[in-house]
Amino acid sequence: MSAFPSELLLYPQTFLAPEKIVKIFPIISKIIIIKLPKTFNILENIYKELTIPWKEKINFLEFRENIRIDWNEISKEIDVIEEWGLNFRTPENLKYFSQFKEILEESLEGIFPINNSEKNRNKFYKELEIKRALIVLSLAESLDFKMYEVEKSLKEMEEKYTQMFEEKIIGEDYTFEKILKIEEPIISSSEEVLPNLSLRISAWKIIGEYLNWDSIPSLNNLLITEKELLDEWKEKFTFEKINLQSKEIEFYKFKASLFKILEISEDSSTKFSSPETGIVFLNF
């Protein structure tokens, strides 16, 4: 039987909820995570109550040294986008801010400039493409974190609500029926998948060839939570499912390199690219 991988690249998100991380950490050595401006702070926030030494288990995948990334600029631009998003939350706000179309276009043009010069387009296209991809992944990370916080708060409210009525506040009234579970409204309105999965994948394809894969030359395993990804790869590549006797963690061996599966150029990685890739799927 193939040995379970000790080192996994988390794809395409940048963190796992604590209930998932505590189940995968004991059986691996390292999780590799792409590092965005707020990734480490988010990890510290959501893992602060864990008793396991999570900092020792996480390595970050960053860009090659010759790739110029202005993280301060990207962070500011993300703030602008999120501010506009908040402005457009309701039909009333949308109607109001539509009067300021020119201001919106000017603010976004600073992030995604329109340049009619062929020479300049060729010169800045790569940097602009990378920046757009990083903004997509950063916004996705922010959304994941906000959803995590909302779900955590709803669970805490449900626990307090249950405790309150267990303490005989309702006396011996057996006709009392609890109201709808507090977390159900948000659960019913959201899918149990990563939002905007296709956009995340497209962003990874763009930045993939610029990442410093040389820092993790032995890596040839992925950690995923999305069944859609697994099903897609099963259709494209030959694979073998490894029996782990676990319903929550599934392990597959695919007859394709990590870079082929992620549709990333192998120009800078052929010297250590493995023809097989391990896929660990968290099925819970």
N, C-alpha and C positions, 0 to 999 in steps of 0.2 A: 504494500500500500504506500502511496506517496506521502511523504512527511508533510505535516501541516506547516505552512510558511511561518517564519518568525518575523518577517518584515513586510508590511503592507502599505500601499499608497491609497489613502482615502480619496474616493472619486465619486461625483465631482464637487462635493461640498467641502467645508473646512472644519466641521466639528460634528461630533455625535452627541446625542443626549446622554446624560449620565447613566440611565438605565441600560443603554446599549454598550457604553464604554466599559462598564464594570464586568460585562460578560465576555468581552473580547480581550481585554487587557491581560487577564491571567494566563492566556494561552499563546501570547505573542511577545516578542521583544520590543518591536518598534512599530509605531504608526507614523507614516510620512504624510505631512499636510502642506499644501501650498500656502505660503505666507502672504497674507494681504495686510494692509495697514492696521486693521483692528483685530486681527485673528488672535494674537496672544492675549490681549485684554479680555476678549470674549471667553477664551478658554479658562482664564483665571477666574472669571465671574461664575461660570457654570460648574467648574470642577472644584471650587474652593472648599466644599464640604466633603469631598471624597477622601477616604483614608488611604487610598492607593497612591503611590508616588507618580502621578501622571506626567510630571515634567520630565522624568527620566525615560518615559515611554514614547515621547513625541519628538520627532525631528522635523525640521521645516525644509521644504523644497523652495529654493529661491531662484532668481534669474542669474544668468551668467554675468560675470563682471563687466563684459563689454557691452551689455545692454543697459542703456540709460533709462532709468525710471524715476520720474519726479513724484515721489509719493505724497509730498505736501500738496502739490498741485492737484493730484488725483483726489485726495481727501476733500479739498475745497470744492471741487467740481461735483463730487458725490453729494456734499451738503446742499449744493444748489439744486440738484435734481430732486433730492428728497423734500426740500422745501417747496418746490413747485408741485410735487406729488401731493403734499399735504394741502396745498391751496386748492387742488382740484378734487378733494375728497367727496364733495356733495354737488348735486346739480346746481344749487344756488351759488356756490363758490365758483363753479365752472362758468356759469353765466356771467358772473361779476368779472372774473379775471379774463374772460374772452375779450373784454374791451381793451386789454393791454397786450394784444397780440405782438406788437412790435417789440415790447420789452421782453416778452418771453423768447422771441426769436433771437434777440441780441444776446440774452444771457446764455442761451444754448449754443449760439454760434461760437462763443468763447471755448466751449467744450468740444464741439464738432464743427470746426471751421470749414467754410466753403471756399475752395481756392480754385479759380479757373485757369491758373497757370499750370501747364503740363509739367514743366520743370519742377515747380514746387510740389505738385501732387506726387511725383515720383520720389522726391526727396523726403517728404514727411509722411508718406503713406504708411510705412512700416510702424513708425512711432504712434501715429494716430490709431492704427488698427490695434496695436497692443493696448493702448490707453482705453479704447472702447471696451475691449475684452475684460480688462481689469475692473472697469466701472461696473460692467454686468455682474462679474463674480462678487464684487464688493457689495453691490445692492442685494444680491441673492443671499450673501452672508448676513447682512443686516436684517433681511426679512426672516431668515431662519431663526436668528437670535430673538427677534421680537415675538415670533410665533412660539418659541420655546418658553419665553417669559410669560406669555398669556396663558399657555397650557398649564404651566407650573402654578400660576396664581389661581386658575380655576380649580385645579386639584386641591389646593390648600383651602379654598372656599368650600368645596364640597365636603372635605374632611371636617371643617369647623361646623358646617351645617348639620352633618350627621351626628357629630358629638353633642351639639346643642340639644337635639331632640332625643338623644339617648339618655340625657340627664333629666328625664321626666318632666320637661317643660310642658309637655302636652298631657301630663297626668296619665290616667287610665283610659283615655279616649282611643279605643281600638279602631274607631271609624276613621281616624285621621290617615290621610294618604299623603306621602311626601310629594312635593311638587317635582316637576321634571328635573332630572339631574342637571346641575348647574353647567357642566361642561358640554352637554349635548348640543346646544345651539351652535357652538363653534365647531364641534366635531362634524355635525351634519352639514355645515356650510363649507367644509374644506376637505380636500382629498388627502388620503394618506400617502402622498408622494411629494417629492421635492417640487415646489412651484417652478415653472419655467425651465423644466429640465432640458429642453432642446436648446435654449439660449445658453445655458451653462456648458453644454457639450460643445457648442459652436465656439464659445469663448476659450475653452480648453484647447481646441484644435488650433486656434490662432496663437496662443502663447506657448504651446507645448514645445515647439522647436527652439524656443529661446530660454528654456529653463536649464538649470545647471544639473543635468542628469549625471555628470561625472562625479558629483558629490555622493551619489548612491549607486555605484556601478553594479552591485549585486541584486538590485531591485528587479523583480519580475512577477510581482503579485499585486492584485488590486483588492480593496475592501469597498463593497458597495451595499446600498440599502434599497436600491430601486429595481424591482422585478422587471420593469420595462427594458432596462439595460441588459439584464441577463437573457431575456427572451430574444432580444435583437441579436446578441452575439451568438446565441445558440443556432440561429438561422444562418449566420454568416460563416461560422467556423466549426471545425470538428472538435468535439470535446468529450471528456470523460468525467462522470460524477464520482467523487471519492466518498465512500461511506464513512460518516463520522458518528453515526448513531445519535444524531441530534436533529431535532425539528427546527431549532432556532438558528443554527449556523450550518450553512451548506458550503461545500468546497468542490470546485470544478477545476479541471486542467484543460486549457484550450490550446490547440495546435496552431498558435499564432503568437507573434511577439507582442509585448506590451504596447509598442509603438504602433503596430498594425491595428490592434484592437482600438486604441484611442485615436487612430487616424492622424498620427503625428509623424512628420518627416523624420526618417532615421539617419539622415546625413551625419549628424553629430554624435550618433549613439551606436553605430554598427559594430564598433569594436567590442562592445559588451552586451549587445542585444541577444536575449535568449529566444530560441524558437518556440518556447512554451510560456504560457502565462497562467498563473494560479488566480482564480477568482473566488474570493470569500464573500458570500451573500448572507447578510443578516436578515433573516426571515421572521422579523417580529417588530 
